[in-house]
Every structure is written in structure tokens, then in C-alpha cells.
């Protein structure tokens, strides 16, 4: 089973949202510098950051089923 790359999945959702980093930062409460580092620099986000962004991006964090 290939491990899921949560950071990559989050980046795809950010890009697909069409929202600016400023708008995402404002809506999520994630600092602009942290968001910029995630998107541009490859920083790994904390679970708190992932949760905040997931709420704004209407994503659900769930356990993956076996064999997926």
C-alpha cells in the first residue's frame, strides 16, 4: 500500500479552491507566512494547520480503508 502524502493532498485542494493565499489565511486563521511556507517552500503543516485548512476547504480527514 502506497502511503498517503497528506501535504500533497492538501496542496491539491488549495490549488483547486481557486482562493488566494491571503483569503485562505484570513478564512482559516493560519498565518500567511505559514501558509506561504507550506505552498511555496514545502514546509510540513502541523495537524492544527491541516485541520483549519480542511475546514475552510471543505475536506474531511478520515481513516483510509484497507486496500485503498
N, C-alpha and C positions, 0 to 999 in steps of 0.2 A: 504494500500500500504506500503510495506516494504521500509524504507529509504535506499538510496544507500550509501554505505561506500566507499567514494572516495579514501581514503587511502588504503583500501584493494584492490580495483580495480587497483590502481597504483602499489602496491606491486606484484600483479599477473603479470602485464605487464613487470615489471622489471625482475622478475624471468624467464618469458617466453622469454625474449630477449636474454638470454644467455650471456649478456655483464657483464663484471666485474664492480664493483662499481667505480673503478678508471677510466675505459673507459666511463662510464655514466657521471661521474663527469666532465671529460675533454670535452666530446661532448656537454653536456648540459650547462655547466657554473655554475652548482650547486656545491657548495663546498663539498669536500669529507666528511668532518665531518657532514655536514647537511644531506647528502645522507646516511651516515652510521647510523646516529641517526634515520632516517626515517625507514630504513630497519631493523635495529637491535633493536633499543630502543623504537620504537612505537611513535616517535615524529610526530605530525601532521604538514604537509607541508603547507607553505603559497601558495596562489594562483599563485604567481610568480614562485615558485618552481614547482608546478604542471604543469604550462604552459610550462616551459623549458623542463621538463622531457617528457611531452606529445609530444612535437615537435620531440625530439630525438627518442622516442619510436613509432612514427607514430600513435599517438592516437588522437582522435577528442573529444573535450569537447562539448557536445551538451545537450540541454534540453531534458529530458525524456518525452516521450509521455504519456498521461493519460492512466492508466490501465496497464502500463508496469512494 
